[in-house]
Amino acid sequence: MPAIKDFASVCRSKNAGPFMVTLDIVFETDEIYDRVAATGVLKPELFARLYDVSPEQVQFTPYRAARAFKATLPRLVSSGDIGDTDVYGSQQHAPLLDIDIPIELENTR
């Protein structure tokens, strides 16, 4: 089964202020986006589990016009605080890369 890293055009994270992080997953075509959306894998509960927050804290937006899924959630350590290892929030997308998506990879690029 392919993982997000195998076919997403973009998988990134960045700060959304000092206390929040935004995660973006973008796909190259409408077809790929639609196929991923139809699996139901990308949802607030997934982000909550991966980032140790409650599903109610996840602002989740599927945005077909951009072929993207966006999730904004609280950082466990605020940007620049003691214990913060990623001031810009740019490495927080890593847990998403290995999420399996149950689709066939043929015709996804």
N, CA and C of each residue as an Amber inpcrd file, in Angstrom:
protein
   327
   0.8600000  -1.1740000   0.0000000   0.0000000   0.0000000   0.0000000
   0.9080000   1.2400000   0.0000000   0.6380000   2.1940000  -0.8820000
   1.4950000   3.3830000  -0.9360000   1.2510000   4.3200000   0.2460000
   2.2950000   5.0370000   0.5970000   2.2160000   6.0500000   1.6500000
   2.1140000   7.4280000   0.9980000   1.7210000   8.4040000   1.7750000
   1.5830000   9.7720000   1.2620000   2.8560000  10.2250000   0.5680000
   4.0190000   9.8860000   1.1220000   5.2900000  10.3290000   0.5400000
   5.5000000   9.7780000  -0.8670000   4.7840000   8.7220000  -1.2320000
   4.9540000   8.1160000  -2.5400000   4.2610000   8.8670000  -3.6710000
   3.2880000   9.7290000  -3.3450000   2.5810000  10.3760000  -4.4430000
   2.0450000  11.7750000  -4.1710000   2.1880000  12.3010000  -2.9800000
   1.7760000  13.6950000  -2.7440000   2.7780000  14.6280000  -3.4200000
   2.2980000  15.6870000  -4.0300000   3.1900000  16.6790000  -4.6290000
   3.8880000  17.4940000  -3.5540000   3.1390000  17.8000000  -2.4860000
   3.6590000  18.6040000  -1.3860000   3.1350000  18.0190000  -0.0790000
   4.0070000  17.9060000   0.8750000   3.6220000  17.5700000   2.2450000
   4.5150000  18.4370000   3.1170000   3.9230000  19.4410000   3.7600000
   4.7360000  20.4140000   4.4860000   4.0330000  20.8720000   5.7570000
   4.8300000  21.5220000   6.5980000   4.2880000  22.1190000   7.8120000
   4.9360000  23.4770000   8.0150000   4.2270000  24.3130000   8.7680000
   4.7690000  25.6360000   9.0930000   3.9870000  26.1880000  10.2690000
   4.5940000  27.1410000  10.9360000   3.9020000  27.7850000  12.0460000
   2.6710000  28.5290000  11.5460000   1.6570000  28.5300000  12.3700000
   0.4710000  29.3620000  12.1670000   0.3700000  30.2210000  13.4230000
   1.4380000  30.9630000  13.6800000   1.5900000  31.6910000  14.9320000
   2.4480000  30.8600000  15.8710000   2.7930000  31.3870000  17.0410000
   3.6990000  30.6690000  17.9440000   3.0860000  29.4570000  18.6390000
   1.7720000  29.3410000  18.6070000   1.1140000  28.2640000  19.3540000
   0.4150000  27.2220000  18.4780000   0.4410000  27.4250000  17.1680000
  -0.2510000  26.5200000  16.2450000   0.6910000  26.1350000  15.1070000
   0.4020000  24.9930000  14.4900000   1.1400000  24.5440000  13.3160000
   0.1150000  24.1470000  12.2560000   0.4540000  24.4110000  11.0010000
  -0.4000000  24.0490000   9.8810000   0.3060000  22.9930000   9.0560000
  -0.4400000  21.9710000   8.6790000   0.0700000  20.8800000   7.8540000
  -0.6930000  20.8850000   6.5390000   0.0220000  20.8200000   5.4250000
  -0.5900000  20.8200000   4.0970000  -0.1710000  19.5790000   3.3320000
  -1.1400000  18.9340000   2.7110000  -0.8740000  17.8220000   1.8100000
  -1.5500000  18.1810000   0.4920000  -0.7620000  18.2480000  -0.5770000
  -1.2650000  18.6970000  -1.8760000  -0.9900000  17.6060000  -2.9110000
  -1.9510000  17.4140000  -3.8120000  -1.8210000  16.4000000  -4.8530000
  -1.8140000  17.0550000  -6.2260000  -1.1900000  16.3710000  -7.1750000
  -0.9420000  16.9370000  -8.4990000  -2.2030000  17.0630000  -9.3670000
  -3.1410000  16.1400000  -9.2050000  -4.3220000  16.1560000 -10.0730000
  -5.6090000  16.0410000  -9.2600000  -6.7040000  16.4520000  -9.8790000
  -8.0180000  16.2840000  -9.2510000  -8.3050000  14.8070000  -8.9960000
  -7.9060000  13.9550000  -9.9420000  -8.1680000  12.5220000  -9.8060000
  -7.4920000  11.9560000  -8.5520000  -6.2370000  12.2980000  -8.3470000
  -5.5370000  11.7900000  -7.1650000  -6.1910000  12.3330000  -5.9010000
  -6.4690000  13.6330000  -5.8830000  -7.1230000  14.2280000  -4.7150000
  -8.4340000  13.4910000  -4.4130000  -9.2520000  13.2930000  -5.4360000
 -10.5540000  12.6410000  -5.2420000 -10.4000000  11.2140000  -4.7310000
  -9.4260000  10.4960000  -5.2630000  -9.2040000   9.1180000  -4.8250000
  -8.7600000   9.0750000  -3.3640000  -7.8730000   9.9890000  -2.9790000
  -7.4260000  10.0430000  -1.5870000  -8.5920000  10.4430000  -0.6830000
  -9.3470000  11.4510000  -1.0890000 -10.4980000  11.9010000  -0.2880000
 -11.4900000  10.7570000  -0.0770000 -11.7120000   9.9640000  -1.1130000
 -12.6840000   8.8750000  -1.0310000 -12.2800000   7.7980000  -0.0310000
 -11.0000000   7.6860000   0.2780000 -10.5720000   6.6660000   1.2530000
 -10.9930000   7.0270000   2.6710000 -11.1500000   8.3170000   2.9570000
 -11.5070000   8.7500000   4.3010000 -10.3640000   8.6720000   5.3030000
  -9.1560000   8.3980000   4.8450000  -8.0130000   8.2750000   5.7600000
  -7.6450000   9.6260000   6.3640000  -7.6110000  10.6590000   5.5350000
  -7.2320000  11.9850000   6.0300000  -8.4470000  12.6420000   6.6800000
  -8.3980000  12.7140000   8.0040000  -9.5070000  13.2750000   8.7770000
  -8.9540000  13.7940000  10.1000000  -9.7120000  14.6020000  10.8220000
  -9.2140000  15.1840000  12.0760000  -8.6900000  14.1540000  13.0670000
  -9.3360000  13.0010000  13.1430000  -8.9210000  11.9730000  14.0950000
  -7.5050000  11.4670000  13.8200000  -7.1360000  11.3720000  12.5520000
  -5.7870000  10.9490000  12.2040000  -4.7590000  11.9670000  12.7060000
  -4.9980000  13.2450000  12.4160000  -4.0770000  14.2880000  12.8440000
  -4.0090000  14.3540000  14.3680000  -5.1360000  14.1790000  15.0180000
  -5.1720000  14.1980000  16.4840000  -4.3160000  13.0790000  17.0580000
  -4.4410000  11.9070000  16.4930000  -3.6610000  10.7610000  16.9770000
  -2.1690000  10.9720000  16.7370000  -1.8140000  11.4390000  15.5480000
  -0.3980000  11.6210000  15.2150000   0.2700000  12.7210000  16.0280000
  -0.5060000  13.7440000  16.3900000   0.0820000  14.9200000  17.0430000
  -0.3490000  15.0710000  18.5010000  -0.9570000  14.0310000  19.0390000
  -1.2920000  13.9590000  20.4630000  -2.1450000  15.1400000  20.9470000
  -3.1720000  15.4440000  20.1730000  -4.1600000  16.4610000  20.5630000
  -5.5400000  15.8280000  20.4070000  -6.5690000  16.4870000  20.8820000
  -7.9150000  15.9460000  20.7140000  -8.4480000  16.3200000  19.3210000
  -9.3310000  15.5020000  18.7540000  -9.8910000  15.8170000  17.4390000
 -10.5710000  17.1870000  17.3970000 -11.1180000  17.6230000  18.5190000
 -11.7840000  18.9300000  18.5610000 -10.7870000  20.0830000  18.3850000
  -9.5110000  19.8290000  18.6380000  -8.4890000  20.8650000  18.4960000
  -7.9540000  20.9760000  17.0710000  -8.3410000  20.0520000  16.2100000
  -7.8480000  20.0300000  14.8380000  -8.8250000  20.7840000  13.9350000
  -8.3320000  21.8280000  13.3080000  -9.1060000  22.5380000  12.2820000
  -8.7300000  21.8800000  10.9520000  -9.6440000  21.1070000  10.3950000
  -9.3500000  20.3070000   9.2060000 -10.1260000  20.8430000   8.0200000
  -9.4260000  21.0780000   6.9130000 -10.0740000  21.6230000   5.7260000
  -9.6580000  20.8580000   4.4830000 -10.5450000  20.0550000   3.9140000
 -10.2950000  19.5260000   2.5780000 -10.6160000  20.6560000   1.5980000
  -9.7240000  20.9260000   0.6610000  -9.9110000  22.0600000  -0.2560000
  -9.6460000  21.5910000  -1.6760000 -10.6980000  21.1080000  -2.3220000
 -10.5570000  20.4840000  -3.6370000  -9.9990000  21.4400000  -4.6800000
 -10.3870000  22.7060000  -4.6410000  -9.9120000  23.6660000  -5.6540000
  -8.3810000  23.7360000  -5.6880000  -7.7490000  23.4920000  -4.5560000
  -6.2870000  23.5010000  -4.4820000  -5.7160000  22.0830000  -4.4550000
  -6.6010000  21.0750000  -4.5460000  -6.2010000  19.6700000  -4.4450000
  -5.4290000  19.4150000  -3.1510000  -5.9180000  20.0010000  -2.0750000
  -5.1650000  19.9770000  -0.8150000  -6.0350000  19.6370000   0.3860000
  -5.3670000  19.1140000   1.3940000  -5.9400000  18.9210000   2.7200000
  -5.0950000  19.7580000   3.6630000  -5.7410000  20.4890000   4.5500000
  -5.0300000  21.3550000   5.4890000  -5.5310000  21.0480000   6.8900000
  -4.5880000  20.9400000   7.8070000  -4.9390000  20.7510000   9.2070000
  -4.1290000  21.7420000  10.0290000  -4.8080000  22.4520000  10.9150000
  -4.1380000  23.3670000  11.8350000  -4.4480000  22.8840000  13.2390000
  -3.3930000  22.7790000  14.0430000  -3.5600000  22.2450000  15.3870000
  -2.5610000  22.8890000  16.3340000  -2.8150000  22.7760000  17.6360000
  -1.9070000  23.3920000  18.6000000  -0.5570000  22.6900000  18.6300000
   0.4790000  23.4810000  18.7880000   1.8190000  22.9250000  19.0240000
   1.8750000  22.4550000  20.4770000   2.5720000  21.3700000  20.7370000
   2.7090000  20.8900000  22.1070000   3.6660000  21.7640000  22.9050000
   4.6380000  22.3730000  22.2130000   5.5600000  23.3370000  22.8110000
   5.5290000  24.5650000  21.9190000   5.2890000  25.7290000  22.4780000
   5.1870000  26.9230000  21.6420000   6.5240000  27.2440000  20.9850000
   6.4680000  27.8700000  19.8380000   7.6500000  28.1930000  19.0520000
   8.6340000  29.0270000  19.8600000   9.8680000  28.5520000  19.9410000
  10.9190000  29.2720000  20.6360000  10.9810000  29.0410000  22.1280000
  10.0280000  28.3060000  22.6730000  10.0190000  28.0450000  24.1120000
  11.0590000  26.9710000  24.4510000  11.4110000  26.8590000  25.7110000
  12.3330000  25.8130000  26.1490000  11.7390000  24.4590000  25.7580000
  12.5360000  23.6350000  25.1430000  12.0750000  22.3250000  24.6980000
  11.6190000  22.2940000  23.2520000  11.4970000  23.4630000  22.6240000
  11.0920000  23.4950000  21.2130000  12.2740000  23.0700000  20.3510000
  12.0520000  22.1090000  19.4820000  13.1170000  21.6240000  18.5970000
  12.9010000  22.0380000  17.1460000  11.8720000  22.8250000  16.8870000
  11.5420000  23.2070000  15.5140000  10.8710000  24.5820000  15.5360000
  11.6540000  25.6230000  15.6790000  11.1360000  26.9790000  15.8670000
  10.1650000  27.3820000  14.7650000  10.4410000  26.9970000  13.5290000
   9.5930000  27.4070000  12.3960000   8.4560000  26.4280000  12.1000000
   8.4320000  25.3200000  12.7970000   7.3810000  24.3270000  12.5450000
   7.5440000  23.6070000  11.2230000   8.7140000  23.7090000  10.6050000
   8.9020000  23.1900000   9.2520000   9.2150000  21.7020000   9.1760000
   9.3600000  21.0460000  10.3120000   9.6510000  19.6120000  10.3010000
   8.5130000  18.7900000  10.8980000   7.4030000  19.4200000  11.1720000
   6.3020000  18.7360000  11.8530000   5.4850000  17.8280000  10.9400000
   5.6980000  17.9030000   9.6400000   4.9460000  17.0640000   8.7110000
   5.4480000  15.6300000   8.6460000   6.6180000  15.3500000   9.2000000
   7.2410000  14.0280000   9.0680000   6.3160000  12.8570000   9.4380000
   5.5170000  12.9170000  10.5060000   4.6540000  11.7700000  10.8190000
   3.6290000  11.4550000   9.7220000   3.3200000  12.4100000   8.8800000
   2.3490000  12.1650000   7.8060000   2.9280000  11.3570000   6.6570000
   4.2220000  11.4330000   6.4610000   4.8430000  10.8520000   5.2760000
   4.6080000   9.3590000   5.1300000   4.5200000   8.6510000   6.2300000
   4.3740000   7.1940000   6.1720000   2.9360000   6.7070000   6.3390000
   1.9780000   7.6120000   6.3000000   0.5720000   7.2010000   6.3980000
   0.1800000   6.4580000   5.1260000  -0.3000000   5.2400000   5.2750000
  -0.7360000   4.4420000   4.1300000  -2.0690000   4.9470000   3.6090000
  -2.1490000   5.0210000   2.2920000  -3.3890000   5.4100000   1.6120000
  -3.7830000   4.2380000   0.7110000  -4.9390000   3.6390000   0.9370000
  -5.3180000   2.4430000   0.1830000  -5.8310000   2.7490000  -1.2240000
  -4.8880000   3.1350000  -2.0890000  -5.2060000   3.3210000  -3.5090000
  -4.1080000   2.6540000  -4.3250000  -4.4000000   2.3980000  -5.5720000
  -3.3940000   1.8640000  -6.4860000  -2.5630000   3.0170000  -7.0260000
  -1.2710000   2.8170000  -7.1640000  -0.3990000   3.8870000  -7.6440000
  -0.4110000   4.0670000  -9.1510000  -0.8480000   3.0910000  -9.9230000
  -0.9000000   3.2870000 -11.3720000  -1.7570000   4.5150000 -11.6750000
  -1.3450000   5.2820000 -12.6380000  -2.0900000   6.4610000 -13.0930000
  -2.2330000   7.5290000 -12.0240000  -1.3340000   7.5970000 -11.0590000
  -1.4140000   8.6660000 -10.0760000  -0.3930000   9.7660000 -10.3480000
   0.3650000   9.6510000 -11.3850000   1.3260000  10.7150000 -11.7580000
   1.2380000  10.9810000 -13.2280000
